[in-house]
């Protein structure tokens, strides 16, 4: 199933997670994005299923962990729109995107490439960090 960002994806949650991880505008980073949910579109379930399309939801995403800063950024605000490239999963569920390439110039762009691992999330979208539930 090819997953894509839609108007229902709650991209503001991705932006919040990036801000909490101190990601700057214009940066390119390698990061782990835990608990990204993919589901067949409920608005057009039969068409989505027939075309093997899924919707990405960032509402269940846990804290973003920066692995590497590839290029520095600036102090401008982070973009508000998001794009995910190359995310294909076998079925709906919650996934951890490990070592994804993330760019923050023009769009919040999450790129799944040969260095990225996509694995089913062990936490099912619920994460505990420093005693808080995310």
N, C-alpha and C positions, 0 to 999 in steps of 0.2 A: 504494500500500500504506500503510495507516494503521499507524503504529508506536506501540507501547505498552510501558510498563515492566512487567516480570514479576519473579517471585522469582529468576529466573536472570540478571537484568540487571546484577548486580554494582554496585549503587548505592553501595557503599562506595568504589568508585573515583571516582565523581562527588564524593562528600564529601571524599575525599583531595585531589582537584584543587582544590576550592573552598577547603579549608584552606590549601593551598600558595599560593593566590592571595590569601590574607588576607581572604576573604569572611567576614563576620560574621553571626551569627544576627540575623534580622529585617531584613537589608539587602535592598534591591531594586536589582539592577544590570542593565546591558546588558553582555553578554560574548560572546566567541567560544569555542565548544566544538568543537575540532578532533578529527576521527577517531572520531565516534560511529558504531557499526556497527548496521545494521538487517538482520535476516534473518527468513525465514519460520520459524515455530516448528518445531523438529525433533520435538518430542513429538507434535504433531498436524498434520503438514505439510499433508495434504489439506484439513482443515477450515480451517486458517489461510489457505491459498492461495485457497480458495473464498470466504472472507469478506474477502480482501485485507487480512489482519492481519499485522503483523510484530512482532518482538521487538527491543527496543533493548538493546544491550550497551555498557556504558561501559568495559569492560576495555581497549579499544584507544584510548581517548580520550587525547589529548595535553594539555599544560598549558593550563589555562583562562586566557584573557586578558580582564581587566576593561577595558571601554571607557569605562564611565560608572557612577558610583554615583548611582542615582536617589533612594534614601532611605537614611539611616544605620541602623545596627543596634545591637546591644548585645553584651555579653560572655557570653551564654548559649551552650551548646553547639549546634552545627549539628544539624538534624534528621537522622534516619537513614533515613527513607523518601523515595522520589522519585516524582515524577509528571511526565510530559511531555505537554503539551497542543498539539494542532494540527500534529504532525509527520506529514506525508504525503510519501512518496517514490515514484518510479516503479517501483523494484525494489530488491531487497536490495543492500547494498553499504556502503561507509564514506562518511560525509558530514561536512562541516564545517557547523556551525550558527553563522552569523555574525550578530552583533548580537541574540542571543536575549535575551529578558527572563527573568531568573533571580530567584526569590524564595526566601528561606530562613527561613520562619516556618511551623511546623506540618509542612511537607514541604519537601524540596528541589524546587522547582517550576521547570521549564524551559518557557517559553511561546513558541511559534512564532507570531508575529503579523505584521502588514503591514510592520514595520520589519526583520524577520528574513529573511536569505537562507540557503537550504539548497542547498549545492553539493557535488558529488562530491569527496571528499578526494583531493588530488593525491598525498599520501604513503601512502595506503592504510592509515592507522592507525599508521604508524611516523614518529616525529618526532625530529629532532636539535636539541637546544638546549644551548648552552654545552658542546658536546662530548659530551653524554650522549644515549643513545638512549632514547626514551620509547615 
